[in-house]
Amino acid sequence: MLLNGSKWLINCCIPNHLVSDICGDLEEEYTTLVLPKHRQSHANIWLIQQTLSICSHFILTAKNLLSVFSTLVATSLLFTMIVAIFWLSDLSDPNVLSADFWQGWQAGNTYRVFFEPVLWNSVSKAFTHPIDWSLWFYQPALIYASVSLYLLHKIQATTKHAPKKALLAALVIIFIPHLGGWGLLFFVDIPMNQSGPIAAFTWLSTLYLLLPINYQVINTLKTHEGYAS
């Protein structure tokens, strides 16, 4: 039972083309060398140690750690932006935000809302109101995200042997809305009550692109064996 469990765990953690050889060697050593010479409990401890050693060898690689880090960053940003959008959409009194925030907003630094204490003090209330689904479907942002994903697919196809270029293109595409929004708010005198569409395009474009681009990053790391080594 323990041997089958060890083989299943190894199968989940290592490349498919190595499973047969590694599991076969482990089973042979366990049944013919370790079990005949040691008690069952000692043999089981040995098997567990070997299984964990094999799995950690393949899991704790730079490539896999980068994939985990990328996913954590993407999901954290996604959650943070969802909370902020929920909260801002329900904001009835703009005066709860600091003067520094509004000055930063007018200067194009819309990200400063993430550093407002009042936002995080109200996280528990952000999800208590009915969801306005129309809030999450902004046509310009949807168009930009769709075109961007199509371009990224084409770029990835033409840069198969240059993963860094594909990743750089993904970063550029995801930051373009932020640079554009910052430029408009910084250089053009746009009234506060008219800046909503700019912020919506900036934030929702990023929101739509975060997970697909994270998937592309992980896929690039997995398909280029020597990239993260």
Backbone hydrogen bonds in HBPLUS format (Angstrom, degrees):
<---DONOR---> <-ACCEPTOR-->    atom                        ^
c    i                          cat <-CA-CA->   ^        H-A-AA   ^      H-
h    n   atom  resd res      DA  || num        DHA   H-A  angle D-A-AA Bond
n    s   type  num  typ     dist DA aas  dist angle  dist       angle   num
A0005-GLY N   A0001-MET O   3.01 MM   4  6.28 153.4  2.08 144.9 152.6     1
A0006-SER N   A0002-LEU O   2.87 MM   4  6.13 150.8  1.95 147.2 155.3     2
A0007-LYS N   A0003-LEU O   2.96 MM   4  6.22 158.7  2.01 150.1 155.4     3
A0008-TRP N   A0004-ASN O   2.94 MM   4  6.14 151.3  2.02 143.8 151.8     4
A0009-LEU N   A0005-GLY O   3.01 MM   4  6.22 159.4  2.05 146.8 151.8     5
A0010-ILE N   A0006-SER O   2.97 MM   4  6.18 162.1  2.00 150.1 155.1     6
A0011-ASN N   A0007-LYS O   2.94 MM   4  6.05 152.9  2.01 141.2 148.9     7
A0012-CYS N   A0008-TRP O   3.11 MM   4  6.43 135.8  2.32 139.4 150.5     8
A0012-CYS N   A0009-LEU O   3.08 MM   3  5.15 129.2  2.35  95.5 108.8     9
A0013-CYS N   A0009-LEU O   3.23 MM   4  6.46 130.2  2.49 139.7 152.5    10
A0013-CYS N   A0010-ILE O   3.04 MM   3  5.15 137.2  2.23  99.9 112.1    11
A0014-ILE N   A0010-ILE O   3.09 MM   4  6.06 143.6  2.23 162.7 165.7    12
A0018-LEU N   A0015-PRO O   3.05 MM   3  5.68 160.8  2.09 118.5 124.7    13
A0019-VAL N   A0016-ASN O   3.26 MM   3  5.34 150.8  2.35 103.4 111.5    14
A0022-ILE N   A0018-LEU O   3.06 MM   4  6.11 172.6  2.07 163.0 165.1    15
A0023-CYS N   A0019-VAL O   2.90 MM   4  5.81 166.5  1.91 155.6 160.2    16
A0024-GLY N   A0020-SER O   2.97 MM   4  5.86 150.6  2.05 138.2 147.2    17
A0025-ASP N   A0021-ASP O   2.96 MM   4  6.12 161.6  1.99 149.5 153.9    18
A0026-LEU N   A0022-ILE O   2.94 MM   4  6.10 160.1  1.98 148.3 154.3    19
A0027-GLU N   A0023-CYS O   2.93 MM   4  6.04 162.9  1.96 146.9 151.4    20
A0028-GLU N   A0024-GLY O   2.99 MM   4  6.11 160.1  2.03 146.1 152.0    21
A0029-GLU N   A0025-ASP O   2.98 MM   4  6.12 166.2  2.00 150.1 153.7    22
A0030-TYR N   A0026-LEU O   2.95 MM   4  6.03 157.3  2.00 147.0 153.8    23
A0031-THR N   A0027-GLU O   2.93 MM   4  6.03 166.3  1.95 151.6 154.9    24
A0032-THR N   A0028-GLU O   2.92 MM   4  5.76 157.6  1.97 148.0 154.3    25
A0033-LEU N   A0029-GLU O   3.03 MM   4  5.13 146.2  2.15 124.0 132.6    26
A0034-VAL N   A0029-GLU O   3.04 MM   5  6.42 154.6  2.10 158.2 165.5    27
A0035-LEU N   A0030-TYR O   2.98 MM   5  6.02 163.0  2.01 157.2 161.5    28
A0037-LYS N   A0034-VAL O   3.20 MM   3  5.52 136.0  2.40 106.1 117.7    29
A0038-HIS N   A0034-VAL O   3.03 MM   4  6.03 133.7  2.25 154.8 167.7    30
A0043-ALA N   A0039-ARG O   2.91 MM   4  6.15 160.7  1.95 156.0 162.2    31
A0044-ASN N   A0040-GLN O   2.85 MM   4  6.06 151.7  1.93 149.5 157.3    32
A0045-ILE N   A0041-SER O   3.02 MM   4  6.29 152.8  2.10 143.7 150.7    33
A0046-TRP N   A0042-HIS O   3.01 MM   4  6.29 157.8  2.06 147.3 153.2    34
A0047-LEU N   A0043-ALA O   2.94 MM   4  6.21 155.3  2.01 145.4 152.0    35
A0048-ILE N   A0044-ASN O   2.92 MM   4  6.18 159.5  1.97 150.4 155.3    36
A0049-GLN N   A0045-ILE O   2.96 MM   4  6.18 161.5  2.00 150.6 155.7    37
A0050-GLN N   A0046-TRP O   2.93 MM   4  6.15 161.8  1.96 152.5 157.3    38
A0051-THR N   A0047-LEU O   2.91 MM   4  6.05 159.0  1.95 147.5 153.7    39
A0052-LEU N   A0048-ILE O   2.96 MM   4  6.15 167.9  1.98 153.2 155.9    40
A0053-SER N   A0049-GLN O   2.94 MM   4  6.05 152.6  2.02 143.8 152.1    41
A0054-ILE N   A0050-GLN O   2.92 MM   4  6.11 161.1  1.95 150.6 154.9    42
A0055-CYS N   A0051-THR O   2.96 MM   4  6.17 168.9  1.98 153.4 156.6    43
A0056-SER N   A0052-LEU O   2.91 MM   4  5.93 166.0  1.93 146.9 151.4    44
A0057-HIS N   A0053-SER O   3.08 MM   4  6.10 147.5  2.18 140.0 148.5    45
A0058-PHE N   A0055-CYS O   3.14 MM   3  5.45 130.0  2.40 102.5 114.3    46
A0059-ILE N   A0055-CYS O   2.85 MM   4  6.02 149.2  1.94 151.3 161.7    47
A0060-LEU N   A0056-SER O   2.90 MM   4  5.45 160.9  1.94 137.5 143.7    48
A0061-THR N   A0059-ILE O   2.85 MM   2  5.64 141.3  2.00  99.5  90.3    49
A0065-LEU N   A0061-THR O   2.93 MM   4  6.12 164.6  1.95 158.8 163.6    50
A0066-LEU N   A0062-ALA O   2.92 MM   4  6.02 152.4  2.00 144.9 152.0    51
A0067-SER N   A0063-LYS O   3.10 MM   4  6.34 148.7  2.20 139.8 148.4    52
A0068-VAL N   A0064-ASN O   2.94 MM   4  6.25 157.7  1.99 150.5 155.8    53
A0069-PHE N   A0065-LEU O   2.88 MM   4  6.06 161.4  1.91 146.5 152.2    54
A0070-SER N   A0066-LEU O   2.85 MM   4  5.97 160.0  1.89 146.9 152.5    55
A0071-THR N   A0067-SER O   3.01 MM   4  6.21 156.7  2.06 145.1 151.2    56
A0072-LEU N   A0068-VAL O   2.93 MM   4  6.18 160.0  1.97 152.3 157.6    57
A0073-VAL N   A0069-PHE O   2.97 MM   4  6.18 162.1  2.01 152.3 156.8    58
A0074-ALA N   A0070-SER O   2.97 MM   4  6.13 164.9  1.99 148.5 152.9    59
A0075-THR N   A0071-THR O   2.92 MM   4  6.03 170.3  1.93 153.6 156.3    60
A0076-SER N   A0072-LEU O   2.96 MM   4  5.95 152.6  2.03 141.8 149.9    61
A0077-LEU N   A0073-VAL O   2.96 MM   4  6.12 163.9  1.99 151.4 155.5    62
A0078-LEU N   A0074-ALA O   2.91 MM   4  6.06 156.3  1.97 145.4 152.8    63
A0079-PHE N   A0075-THR O   2.97 MM   4  6.10 166.2  1.99 146.7 149.7    64
A0080-THR N   A0076-SER O   2.96 MM   4  6.11 164.1  1.98 148.8 153.6    65
A0081-MET N   A0077-LEU O   2.91 MM   4  6.06 161.6  1.94 152.1 156.4    66
A0082-ILE N   A0078-LEU O   2.98 MM   4  6.16 157.6  2.03 150.2 156.6    67
A0083-VAL N   A0079-PHE O   2.98 MM   4  6.20 164.9  2.00 154.2 157.7    68
A0084-ALA N   A0080-THR O   3.01 MM   4  6.21 162.2  2.05 146.2 151.4    69
A0085-ILE N   A0081-MET O   2.90 MM   4  6.05 160.4  1.94 150.1 155.1    70
A0086-PHE N   A0082-ILE O   2.95 MM   4  6.11 167.3  1.97 152.2 155.9    71
A0087-TRP N   A0083-VAL O   2.92 MM   4  6.09 163.1  1.95 150.8 155.8    72
A0088-LEU N   A0084-ALA O   2.85 MM   4  5.98 169.5  1.86 153.7 156.5    73
A0089-SER N   A0085-ILE O   2.95 MM   4  5.94 157.1  2.01 147.6 153.9    74
A0090-ASP N   A0087-TRP O   3.14 MM   3  5.34 141.4  2.30 101.0 111.7    75
A0091-LEU N   A0088-LEU O   3.14 MM   3  4.92 163.4  2.16 101.4 106.0    76
A0096-VAL N   A0093-ASP O   3.19 MM   3  6.12 173.8  2.19 128.2 129.3    77
A0097-LEU N   A0094-PRO O   3.14 MM   3  5.89 164.2  2.16 119.0 123.7    78
A0101-PHE N   A0098-SER O   3.10 MM   3  5.19 122.4  2.45  94.1 108.1    79
A0102-TRP N   A0098-SER O   3.29 MM   4  6.74 158.4  2.34 149.2 152.7    80
A0103-GLN N   A0099-ALA O   2.99 MM   4  6.23 156.4  2.04 151.1 157.9    81
A0104-GLY N   A0100-ASP O   2.91 MM   4  6.08 156.0  1.97 145.3 152.0    82
A0105-TRP N   A0101-PHE O   2.77 MM   4  6.04 153.5  1.84 151.9 160.3    83
A0106-GLN N   A0102-TRP O   3.03 MM   4  6.18 165.2  2.06 146.4 149.1    84
A0107-ALA N   A0103-GLN O   3.11 MM   4  6.29 130.2  2.37 133.7 146.9    85
A0107-ALA N   A0104-GLY O   3.09 MM   3  4.96 129.9  2.35  91.9 106.0    86
A0109-ASN N   A0104-GLY O   2.77 MM   5  5.04 149.2  1.86 156.8 146.5    87
A0108-GLY N   A0105-TRP O   2.92 MM   3  5.14 160.0  1.96 110.4 115.0    88
A0112-ARG N   A0109-ASN O   3.16 MM   3  5.95 170.3  2.17 121.4 124.4    89
A0113-VAL N   A0110-THR O   3.33 MM   3  6.30 176.4  2.33 124.0 125.0    90
A0114-PHE N   A0111-TYR O   3.02 MM   3  5.91 159.1  2.06 125.7 129.7    91
A0115-PHE N   A0112-ARG O   2.99 MM   3  5.40 157.9  2.04 111.2 118.3    92
A0116-GLU N   A0113-VAL O   3.19 MM   3  5.28 166.1  2.21 109.2 111.1    93
A0119-LEU N   A0116-GLU O   3.04 MM   3  5.53 139.6  2.21 111.6 121.9    94
A0121-ASN N   A0117-PRO O   2.92 MM   4  6.13 144.5  2.05 152.7 164.0    95
A0122-SER N   A0119-LEU O   3.04 MM   3  5.32 149.6  2.13 103.3 112.9    96
A0125-LYS N   A0122-SER O   3.00 MM   3  5.36 138.1  2.18 107.5 119.3    97
A0126-ALA N   A0122-SER O   3.19 MM   4  6.38 126.1  2.50 144.9 159.6    98
A0126-ALA N   A0123-VAL O   3.08 MM   3  5.16 143.1  2.22 100.9 111.8    99
A0128-THR N   A0125-LYS O   3.20 MM   3  5.29 168.8  2.21 110.4 112.6   100
A0135-LEU N   A0132-ASP O   2.95 MM   3  5.65 153.6  2.03 118.1 125.9   101
A0136-TRP N   A0133-TRP O   3.04 MM   3  5.60 151.4  2.13 113.9 120.8   102
A0137-PHE N   A0134-SER O   3.34 MM   3  5.43 166.6  2.35 105.5 109.4   103
A0141-ALA N   A0138-TYR O   3.06 MM   3  5.55 116.0  2.48 112.9 127.7   104
A0142-LEU N   A0138-TYR O   2.94 MM   4  6.14 156.7  1.99 155.5 162.8   105
A0143-ILE N   A0139-GLN O   2.89 MM   4  6.11 159.9  1.93 160.3 164.9   106
A0144-TYR N   A0140-PRO O   2.96 MM   4  6.19 164.3  1.99 147.6 152.1   107
A0145-ALA N   A0141-ALA O   2.90 MM   4  6.05 165.0  1.93 149.9 154.2   108
A0146-SER N   A0142-LEU O   2.94 MM   4  6.06 159.0  1.98 146.1 152.0   109
A0147-VAL N   A0143-ILE O   2.95 MM   4  6.13 170.4  1.95 157.0 159.3   110
A0148-SER N   A0144-TYR O   2.86 MM   4  5.95 157.4  1.92 148.3 155.6   111
A0149-LEU N   A0145-ALA O   2.94 MM   4  6.11 159.0  1.98 148.7 153.3   112
A0150-TYR N   A0146-SER O   3.09 MM   4  6.32 154.0  2.16 145.0 152.1   113
A0151-LEU N   A0147-VAL O   2.93 MM   4  6.19 160.9  1.96 151.3 156.4   114
A0152-LEU N   A0148-SER O   2.82 MM   4  6.04 156.8  1.87 150.1 157.1   115
A0153-HIS N   A0149-LEU O   2.98 MM   4  6.13 149.9  2.07 140.5 148.2   116
A0154-LYS N   A0150-TYR O   3.09 MM   4  6.42 154.6  2.15 146.3 152.7   117
A0155-ILE N   A0151-LEU O   2.79 MM   4  6.04 160.4  1.83 153.0 159.1   118
A0156-GLN N   A0152-LEU O   2.84 MM   4  5.94 160.4  1.87 147.1 152.3   119
A0157-ALA N   A0153-HIS O   3.11 MM   4  6.27 148.7  2.21 139.1 147.1   120
A0158-THR N   A0154-LYS O   3.12 MM   4  6.39 140.2  2.28 143.2 153.3   121
A0158-THR N   A0155-ILE O   3.17 MM   3  5.21 127.6  2.46  95.2 108.5   122
A0159-THR N   A0155-ILE O   2.99 MM   4  6.07 116.8  2.40 142.2 158.0   123
A0162-ALA N   A0159-THR O   2.98 MM   3  4.96 163.4  2.01 108.2 112.4   124
A0165-LYS N   A0162-ALA O   3.05 MM   3  5.63 132.9  2.28 113.4 124.4   125
A0167-LEU N   A0163-PRO O   2.97 MM   4  6.25 160.4  2.01 155.1 160.0   126
A0168-LEU N   A0164-LYS O   2.89 MM   4  6.02 153.7  1.96 143.7 151.4   127
A0169-ALA N   A0165-LYS O   2.93 MM   4  6.09 155.8  1.99 144.0 150.5   128
A0170-ALA N   A0166-ALA O   3.07 MM   4  6.33 150.6  2.16 141.9 149.5   129
A0171-LEU N   A0167-LEU O   3.05 MM   4  6.35 156.0  2.11 147.3 152.9   130
A0172-VAL N   A0168-LEU O   2.94 MM   4  6.19 160.9  1.97 152.9 158.1   131
A0173-ILE N   A0169-ALA O   2.97 MM   4  6.14 165.9  1.99 150.2 153.9   132
A0174-ILE N   A0170-ALA O   3.08 MM   4  6.25 154.9  2.15 145.4 151.8   133
A0175-PHE N   A0171-LEU O   3.10 MM   4  6.24 135.7  2.30 141.3 152.3   134
A0175-PHE N   A0172-VAL O   3.16 MM   3  5.25 132.6  2.40  97.5 110.3   135
A0176-ILE N   A0172-VAL O   3.00 MM   4  6.10 129.2  2.26 149.1 161.9   136
A0178-HIS N   A0175-PHE O   3.08 MM   3  5.25 117.3  2.49 101.6 117.0   137
A0179-LEU N   A0175-PHE O   2.98 MM   4  6.27 159.7  2.02 159.8 166.0   138
A0180-GLY N   A0176-ILE O   2.84 MM   4  6.05 162.6  1.87 158.4 163.6   139
A0181-GLY N   A0177-PRO O   2.83 MM   4  5.95 162.8  1.86 147.1 152.0   140
A0182-TRP N   A0178-HIS O   2.88 MM   4  5.96 160.0  1.92 144.6 150.7   141
A0183-GLY N   A0179-LEU O   2.91 MM   4  6.04 158.8  1.96 144.3 150.4   142
A0184-LEU N   A0180-GLY O   3.02 MM   4  6.26 160.6  2.06 150.9 155.3   143
A0185-LEU N   A0181-GLY O   3.09 MM   4  6.24 171.0  2.09 152.8 155.1   144
A0186-PHE N   A0182-TRP O   2.86 MM   4  5.84 148.4  1.96 147.8 157.2   145
A0187-PHE N   A0183-GLY O   2.91 MM   4  5.79 166.9  1.93 147.5 151.4   146
A0188-VAL N   A0184-LEU O   2.96 MM   4  5.33 144.6  2.08 133.5 142.2   147
A0190-ILE N   A0188-VAL O   2.92 MM   2  5.73 117.7  2.32 114.4  97.3   148
A0194-GLN N   A0191-PRO O   2.95 MM   3  5.37 160.2  1.99 114.7 120.9   149
A0195-SER N   A0192-MET O   3.23 MM   3  5.36 168.7  2.24 109.2 112.2   150
A0199-ALA N   A0195-SER O   3.13 MM   4  6.45 164.6  2.15 157.8 161.8   151
A0200-ALA N   A0196-GLY O   2.80 MM   4  6.02 157.3  1.85 156.1 163.7   152
A0201-PHE N   A0197-PRO O   2.92 MM   4  6.08 161.1  1.96 145.0 149.2   153
A0202-THR N   A0198-ILE O   2.98 MM   4  6.17 164.2  2.00 150.3 155.0   154
A0203-TRP N   A0199-ALA O   2.91 MM   4  6.00 174.7  1.91 155.2 156.8   155
A0204-LEU N   A0200-ALA O   2.88 MM   4  5.68 157.9  1.93 145.3 152.3   156
A0205-SER N   A0201-PHE O   3.10 MM   4  5.74 152.1  2.19 133.6 141.2   157
A0207-LEU N   A0203-TRP O   2.86 MM   4  6.12 156.9  1.91 148.8 156.5   158
A0208-TYR N   A0204-LEU O   2.90 MM   4  6.07 159.8  1.94 151.6 154.4   159
A0209-LEU N   A0205-SER O   3.16 MM   4  6.30 142.0  2.31 139.2 149.3   160
A0209-LEU N   A0206-THR O   3.10 MM   3  5.11 123.8  2.43  95.0 109.8   161
A0210-LEU N   A0206-THR O   2.93 MM   4  5.89 139.5  2.10 156.9 164.5   162
A0213-ILE N   A0209-LEU O   2.92 MM   4  5.86 163.0  1.95 159.2 164.2   163
A0214-ASN N   A0210-LEU O   2.91 MM   4  6.05 150.8  1.99 145.1 154.4   164
A0215-TYR N   A0211-LEU O   2.89 MM   4  6.11 154.5  1.96 150.5 156.9   165
A0216-GLN N   A0212-PRO O   3.00 MM   4  6.30 149.9  2.09 140.3 148.5   166
A0217-VAL N   A0213-ILE O   2.88 MM   4  6.19 154.4  1.95 149.5 156.1   167
A0218-ILE N   A0214-ASN O   2.99 MM   4  6.27 165.6  2.01 153.6 156.2   168
A0219-ASN N   A0215-TYR O   2.86 MM   4  6.02 162.7  1.89 150.4 156.0   169
A0220-THR N   A0216-GLN O   2.83 MM   4  5.97 153.0  1.90 146.6 153.9   170
A0221-LEU N   A0217-VAL O   2.97 MM   4  6.25 157.5  2.02 149.6 155.4   171
A0222-LYS N   A0218-ILE O   2.95 MM   4  6.17 151.9  2.03 149.2 156.9   172
A0223-THR N   A0219-ASN O   2.97 MM   4  6.07 150.2  2.06 146.1 153.4   173
A0224-HIS N   A0220-THR O   3.18 MM   4  6.14 126.4  2.48 141.2 151.3   174
A0227-TYR N   A0224-HIS O   3.04 MM   3  5.41 158.4  2.09 114.3 121.2   175
